[in-house]
Amino acid sequence: MFEPGSNTHELPCACAGKFFWFVFIIFLTLNLMCFYGIMAVYITPDLIVATVLSAFFYGFWCGLLRISISP
């Protein structure tokens, strides 16, 4: 049961809000990666060059996230 002074329980709508924010952020992240892949293939002359460019970008992106998320 929800107690007014307790931090161990949350209202159900607060949990639903966090869940929908999570779904929205995941959706935007997947769109970013998909559109980046399409752009990399479009602007490079060959699929191999696009693969190298994408590998660099994905490595840079993961490294950037590791720095920003670390506690």
Order of alpha helices (4+ residues) and beta strands (2+ residues): alpha-alpha
